């Protein structure tokens, strides 16, 4: 009887130890993509925006979906990771008051406005982006090739291409690339992470609304193949945006989740939502400037990993 009791106690103890070991499993997160890495990331986003200027208001609603092909390359001269990204299929549909815009590469549906033309200009464009092994985007390596392909897609006359090429090459920096395709610095910690580990990153958003997103990642699960993260963020005006920052009052929040592949450090899935409220008060603007309310929901899934 004592032997059986001892064996049962030993089995129970072994189970407790196993469970404790599983819950305390750690992982060192690093970006590790080489020539064998290949995946397609499909992102969908729904966005609603209310814009008010004086007594007049506008409502905009848009749905977007795009496929981003990703392949790895040999490391850069500096020893960093290099990913080749290319826009493949994409679809956007936007409604604002009486305006309706549709662009779809798969069925040819198109009612080209400036926004739809901007989407069309990115189809088939390759971007070679250098990343650190901590998951931070460093620079766009093929800026000239990128500008040439965008101009070819826009079908502009040669007289316009010279001027536009310089503008694209100068303004489309790595921050612009990140905000366009929704890939932000992950800032993986130096040390191994376990359940409950947290770290925070900052990502500047270029463009007409220079915002800064402070994102906190919290590890909620670690397995042999992946790390699951809870994502929360604070959105504010980027104080380094120069004079534009003094004209803006913006704040918002971001919530979501993310699953990271342990072998490659790439995002397998992510989903979330964000809200932003604020105003823009430009000197001399009529009717007291503009107020803005925005809400967006997004998902991303990488296939073939």
C-alpha positions as CSV (number, residue, x, y, z in Angstrom):
1,X,0.0,0.0,0.0
2,X,2.8,2.4,0.9
3,X,4.5,1.6,-2.4
4,X,1.3,2.4,-4.4
5,X,0.9,5.6,-2.4
6,X,4.5,6.6,-3.1
7,X,4.1,5.8,-6.8
8,X,1.0,7.9,-7.0
9,X,2.7,10.8,-5.2
10,X,5.7,10.5,-7.5
11,X,3.4,10.6,-10.6
12,X,1.5,13.6,-9.3
13,X,4.8,15.4,-8.5
14,X,6.2,14.6,-12.0
15,X,3.0,16.1,-13.6
16,X,3.4,19.3,-11.5
17,X,7.0,19.6,-12.5
18,X,6.1,19.1,-16.2
19,X,3.4,21.7,-16.1
20,X,5.6,24.1,-14.3
21,X,8.4,23.5,-16.9
22,X,5.9,24.1,-19.7
23,X,4.5,27.3,-18.2
24,X,8.1,28.7,-17.7
25,X,9.4,27.9,-21.1
26,X,11.5,30.7,-22.5
27,X,12.3,31.9,-26.0
28,X,14.9,34.2,-27.5
29,X,13.1,36.2,-30.2
30,X,15.3,37.1,-33.2
31,X,14.5,37.8,-36.9
32,X,16.2,34.9,-38.8
33,X,15.2,35.0,-42.5
34,X,17.5,33.6,-45.2
35,X,17.2,32.6,-48.9
36,X,14.9,29.7,-47.9
37,X,12.3,32.0,-46.3
38,X,9.1,32.7,-48.3
39,X,5.6,33.7,-47.3
40,X,2.6,35.7,-48.3
41,X,1.1,38.1,-45.8
42,X,-2.5,39.0,-46.3
43,X,-3.8,42.1,-44.5
44,X,-7.3,43.3,-44.3
45,X,-8.4,46.6,-42.8
46,X,-11.7,48.4,-42.2
47,X,-11.6,52.1,-41.3
48,X,-14.2,54.7,-40.5
49,X,-13.5,58.4,-40.2
50,X,-15.5,61.5,-39.2
51,X,-14.0,64.8,-40.3
52,X,-15.6,68.1,-39.1
53,X,-14.6,71.6,-40.2
54,X,-16.8,74.3,-38.8
55,X,-20.4,73.4,-39.3
56,X,-19.7,70.9,-42.1
57,X,-18.9,67.3,-41.6
58,X,-17.8,64.4,-43.8
59,X,-17.8,60.6,-43.2
60,X,-15.4,58.3,-44.9
61,X,-15.5,54.5,-44.8
62,X,-13.0,52.2,-46.5
63,X,-12.1,48.6,-46.8
64,X,-8.7,47.5,-47.9
65,X,-7.0,44.1,-48.6
66,X,-3.6,43.5,-50.0
67,X,-1.2,40.6,-50.3
68,X,2.5,41.2,-49.6
69,X,4.9,38.6,-50.9
70,X,8.0,38.2,-48.8
71,X,11.3,36.3,-49.5
72,X,14.6,36.3,-47.7
73,X,18.0,37.1,-49.1
74,X,21.6,36.7,-48.0
75,X,22.6,39.1,-45.2
76,X,23.6,42.6,-46.0
77,X,27.2,43.9,-45.9
78,X,26.6,45.0,-42.4
79,X,25.4,41.5,-41.4
80,X,21.7,42.4,-41.1
81,X,18.7,40.5,-42.3
82,X,17.3,41.4,-45.8
83,X,13.7,40.9,-46.8
84,X,12.3,41.4,-50.3
85,X,8.7,42.6,-50.2
86,X,6.4,43.0,-53.2
87,X,2.8,44.1,-53.5
88,X,0.8,41.4,-55.3
89,X,-3.0,41.4,-55.3
90,X,-4.7,44.4,-53.7
91,X,-8.2,45.8,-53.3
92,X,-9.5,49.0,-51.9
93,X,-13.1,50.4,-51.7
94,X,-13.7,53.8,-50.2
95,X,-16.9,55.9,-49.8
96,X,-17.0,59.5,-48.8
97,X,-20.3,61.4,-49.2
98,X,-21.2,61.0,-52.9
99,X,-17.7,59.7,-53.9
100,X,-17.1,56.0,-54.4
101,X,-13.7,54.6,-55.2
102,X,-12.9,50.9,-56.2
103,X,-9.7,49.4,-57.2
104,X,-9.2,45.6,-57.5
105,X,-6.2,44.0,-59.3
106,X,-8.0,40.6,-59.5
107,X,-11.1,41.5,-61.5
108,X,-10.1,44.8,-63.1
109,X,-12.7,46.8,-61.2
110,X,-11.5,50.3,-61.1
111,X,-12.9,53.8,-60.7
112,X,-9.6,55.6,-60.5
113,X,-9.3,58.5,-58.1
114,X,-6.0,59.8,-56.7
115,X,-6.2,57.3,-53.8
116,X,-6.9,54.4,-56.2
117,X,-4.0,55.5,-58.5
118,X,-1.7,55.5,-55.4
119,X,-2.7,51.9,-54.8
120,X,-2.2,50.9,-58.4
121,X,1.2,52.5,-58.5
122,X,2.5,50.0,-55.9
123,X,1.5,46.8,-57.7
124,X,4.5,44.7,-58.5
125,X,6.9,47.1,-56.8
126,X,9.8,45.4,-55.0
127,X,11.2,46.7,-51.7
128,X,14.4,45.4,-50.3
129,X,14.4,46.3,-46.6
130,X,17.2,45.8,-44.2
131,X,16.2,44.6,-40.7
132,X,18.2,44.2,-37.5
133,X,17.9,40.7,-35.9
134,X,15.8,42.4,-33.2
135,X,13.1,43.0,-35.8
136,X,13.7,46.7,-36.5
137,X,13.5,48.1,-40.1
138,X,16.7,50.0,-40.9
139,X,16.6,51.2,-44.4
140,X,15.1,50.7,-47.9
141,X,18.0,49.3,-50.0
142,X,16.6,49.7,-53.5
143,X,15.2,53.2,-53.3
144,X,16.0,54.1,-56.9
145,X,14.5,50.9,-58.3
146,X,11.5,51.5,-56.2
147,X,11.0,55.1,-57.5
148,X,11.4,53.9,-61.1
149,X,8.8,51.2,-60.9
150,X,6.3,53.5,-59.2
151,X,6.7,56.0,-62.0
152,X,6.3,53.3,-64.7
153,X,3.1,52.2,-63.0
154,X,1.8,55.8,-63.0
155,X,2.5,56.1,-66.7
156,X,3.8,59.7,-66.5
157,X,5.5,61.5,-69.3
158,X,9.3,61.6,-69.2
159,X,9.2,65.3,-68.5
160,X,7.4,64.7,-65.3
161,X,9.4,61.6,-64.3
162,X,12.6,63.4,-63.5
163,X,11.0,65.7,-61.0
164,X,8.7,63.1,-59.5
165,X,11.5,60.6,-59.2
166,X,13.5,62.9,-56.9
167,X,10.4,63.6,-54.8
168,X,9.6,59.9,-54.3
169,X,13.3,58.9,-53.6
170,X,13.5,61.7,-51.0
171,X,10.2,61.4,-49.2
172,X,9.6,57.7,-49.2
173,X,11.9,56.9,-46.3
174,X,11.8,53.8,-44.2
175,X,9.2,55.3,-41.8
176,X,6.9,56.0,-44.9
177,X,7.4,52.4,-46.0
178,X,6.5,51.0,-42.6
179,X,3.3,53.2,-42.3
180,X,2.2,52.2,-45.8
181,X,2.5,48.5,-45.4
182,X,1.8,48.2,-41.6
183,X,5.1,46.7,-40.6
184,X,6.6,48.2,-37.5
185,X,9.7,47.8,-35.4
186,X,9.2,44.9,-33.0
187,X,12.3,45.7,-30.9
188,X,12.7,42.1,-29.6
189,X,14.4,42.1,-26.1
190,X,18.0,41.2,-25.7
191,X,17.1,38.5,-23.1
192,X,14.9,35.5,-23.4
193,X,11.2,36.0,-22.8
194,X,8.8,33.9,-20.8
195,X,5.1,34.2,-20.0
196,X,4.5,37.6,-18.5
197,X,7.6,39.3,-20.1
198,X,6.9,42.8,-21.5
199,X,8.7,45.3,-23.7
200,X,7.8,48.6,-25.3
201,X,8.7,50.1,-28.7
202,X,8.1,53.5,-30.4
203,X,7.2,53.9,-34.1
204,X,6.9,57.2,-35.8
205,X,4.2,57.5,-38.5
206,X,5.1,59.9,-41.4
207,X,2.7,61.5,-43.7
208,X,0.0,64.1,-43.3
209,X,-0.7,63.1,-39.7
210,X,2.7,62.7,-37.9
211,X,1.8,60.4,-35.1
212,X,3.9,58.4,-32.6
213,X,2.7,54.9,-31.5
214,X,4.1,53.5,-28.2
215,X,3.4,49.8,-28.3
216,X,3.7,47.4,-25.3
217,X,4.0,43.7,-26.0
218,X,3.2,41.2,-23.3
219,X,4.0,37.4,-23.6
220,X,0.9,35.4,-22.9
221,X,2.2,32.0,-24.2
222,X,5.3,30.2,-25.3
223,X,5.4,26.9,-27.2
224,X,8.0,25.0,-29.2
225,X,7.0,26.7,-32.4
226,X,5.6,30.2,-31.5
227,X,5.2,33.0,-29.0
228,X,1.8,34.6,-28.5
229,X,1.7,38.3,-27.6
230,X,-0.9,40.7,-26.2
231,X,-0.5,44.1,-27.8
232,X,-1.5,47.5,-26.4
233,X,-0.6,50.9,-27.6
234,X,-0.8,54.6,-27.0
235,X,-1.1,57.0,-29.9
236,X,0.0,60.6,-29.7
237,X,1.4,63.5,-31.8
238,X,5.1,62.9,-32.7
239,X,6.9,65.7,-30.9
240,X,9.8,65.5,-33.4
241,X,7.4,66.4,-36.3
242,X,8.4,70.1,-36.3
243,X,5.9,72.9,-36.8
244,X,3.1,70.5,-37.7
245,X,3.2,69.0,-34.2
246,X,2.3,72.3,-32.6
247,X,-0.9,72.5,-34.7
248,X,-2.2,69.1,-33.7
249,X,-3.9,67.6,-30.7
250,X,-4.2,63.8,-31.2
251,X,-4.6,60.9,-28.9
252,X,-5.7,57.3,-29.2
253,X,-5.3,53.7,-28.2
254,X,-4.4,50.4,-29.9
255,X,-5.3,46.8,-28.7
256,X,-4.7,43.4,-30.3
257,X,-2.8,40.2,-30.3
258,X,0.1,38.7,-32.3
259,X,1.7,35.3,-32.9
260,X,5.4,35.2,-33.7
261,X,7.1,32.2,-35.3
262,X,10.1,31.1,-33.1
263,X,12.2,29.8,-36.0
264,X,12.1,32.9,-38.2
265,X,10.9,35.7,-35.8
266,X,8.3,36.7,-38.4
267,X,4.7,37.5,-37.6
268,X,2.4,34.5,-38.3
269,X,-0.9,36.3,-37.4
270,X,-2.0,39.5,-35.9
271,X,-5.3,41.3,-35.3
272,X,-6.4,44.4,-33.5
273,X,-8.1,47.8,-33.5
274,X,-7.2,51.4,-33.0
275,X,-9.0,54.6,-32.3
276,X,-7.8,58.2,-32.7
277,X,-9.4,61.5,-31.7
278,X,-8.0,64.9,-32.3
279,X,-7.9,68.3,-34.1
280,X,-5.7,70.2,-36.5
281,X,-5.6,74.0,-36.1
282,X,-3.6,75.6,-38.9
283,X,-3.0,79.3,-38.8
284,X,-5.4,81.2,-41.0
285,X,-7.7,78.1,-41.5
286,X,-11.3,79.0,-41.8
287,X,-14.0,78.0,-39.3
288,X,-11.6,77.1,-36.5
289,X,-9.6,74.2,-38.1
290,X,-10.6,70.5,-38.3
291,X,-11.5,67.8,-35.9
292,X,-11.0,64.1,-36.6
293,X,-12.3,60.8,-35.2
294,X,-11.0,57.5,-36.7
295,X,-11.5,53.9,-35.9
296,X,-9.9,51.0,-37.6
297,X,-9.8,47.2,-37.4
298,X,-7.1,45.0,-39.0
299,X,-6.0,41.4,-39.4
300,X,-2.8,39.9,-41.0
301,X,-2.1,36.3,-41.7
302,X,1.1,34.9,-43.2
303,X,0.7,31.7,-45.2
304,X,3.2,29.0,-46.1
305,X,5.2,29.2,-42.9
